Amino acid sequence: MTVPKLKQEIAGLFWQKHYLTLEQACQVAEISSDYFLGRLKEETAKIEHNQLMKEEKMIRLSHWEWERLMALQ
């Protein structure tokens, strides 16, 4: 779903369910979509950070395993 479509959907829901004027509903949609997009960006950043940490840990483990193998020879 695109951002304009998201805003349109939110505005429609508030306009129909909460008896707001169309202008008020559009303002709520703008604020809501900005909030949800911000949260989505935060969660995406957390996931990317966690993935990088996992990869770094795997690299460190691989290096440690390599040193252990070299020590056995």
Backbone torsions as a table, in degrees:
resi	resn	phi	psi	omega
1	MET	NA	133.7	179.5
2	THR	-80.2	162.6	-179.3
3	VAL	-60.8	-48.1	178.5
4	PRO	-59.3	-38.4	179.0
5	LYS	-65.9	-40.3	177.2
6	LEU	-60.5	-46.8	179.8
7	LYS	-62.5	-40.0	179.4
8	GLN	-63.9	-43.2	179.4
9	GLU	-63.6	-45.5	179.8
10	ILE	-62.6	-45.4	179.9
11	ALA	-59.6	-43.3	179.4
12	GLY	-60.2	-43.0	179.2
13	LEU	-63.7	-45.9	-179.4
14	PHE	-68.6	-35.9	-179.1
15	TRP	-65.1	-44.0	-176.9
16	GLN	-77.3	-42.1	-170.1
17	LYS	-90.1	-25.3	-172.7
18	HIS	-117.3	9.5	175.5
19	TYR	54.6	39.6	175.5
20	LEU	-87.7	159.8	171.0
21	THR	-70.3	161.9	179.6
22	LEU	-60.7	-38.4	179.0
23	GLU	-63.9	-43.4	177.9
24	GLN	-63.4	-42.5	179.7
25	ALA	-61.9	-39.2	178.6
26	CYS	-66.4	-37.6	177.5
27	GLN	-65.5	-43.1	177.3
28	VAL	-62.1	-42.4	179.8
29	ALA	-62.0	-41.1	179.4
30	GLU	-61.5	-48.3	-179.8
31	ILE	-65.1	-45.5	-178.0
32	SER	-63.3	-46.5	-177.7
33	SER	-66.6	-38.0	176.5
34	ASP	-61.8	-41.7	178.8
35	TYR	-62.8	-49.6	-177.6
36	PHE	-66.1	-37.2	177.0
37	LEU	-66.3	-38.4	176.0
38	GLY	-62.2	-44.2	178.2
39	ARG	-63.8	-39.9	178.5
40	LEU	-61.9	-43.0	178.4
41	LYS	-63.6	-41.5	178.6
42	GLU	-61.8	-46.5	-178.5
43	GLU	-65.9	-38.9	177.5
44	THR	-62.5	-42.6	178.6
45	ALA	-62.8	-40.2	178.2
46	LYS	-62.8	-44.6	-179.9
47	ILE	-62.2	-45.2	179.2
48	GLU	-62.5	-41.3	178.9
49	HIS	-62.7	-45.9	179.6
50	ASN	-61.8	-38.5	178.9
51	GLN	-64.6	-42.7	177.5
52	LEU	-62.2	-40.2	179.2
53	MET	-64.4	-40.2	178.3
54	LYS	-63.6	-43.8	179.9
55	GLU	-64.0	-41.5	178.8
56	GLU	-63.1	-41.3	179.0
57	LYS	-63.8	-40.8	179.1
58	MET	-63.6	-40.1	179.3
59	ILE	-64.0	-44.2	178.8
60	ARG	-62.5	-42.0	178.2
61	LEU	-63.3	-42.7	179.9
62	SER	-61.9	-41.5	178.9
63	HIS	-64.2	-43.5	178.8
64	TRP	-62.1	-43.8	178.7
65	GLU	-62.9	-39.2	178.7
66	TRP	-62.5	-45.7	178.6
67	GLU	-61.7	-39.1	179.1
68	ARG	-64.3	-43.0	177.7
69	LEU	-63.0	-41.6	179.6
70	MET	-64.3	-36.4	-179.9
71	ALA	-68.4	-30.1	-179.4
72	LEU	-73.6	-22.0	-176.1
73	GLN	-82.0	NA	NA
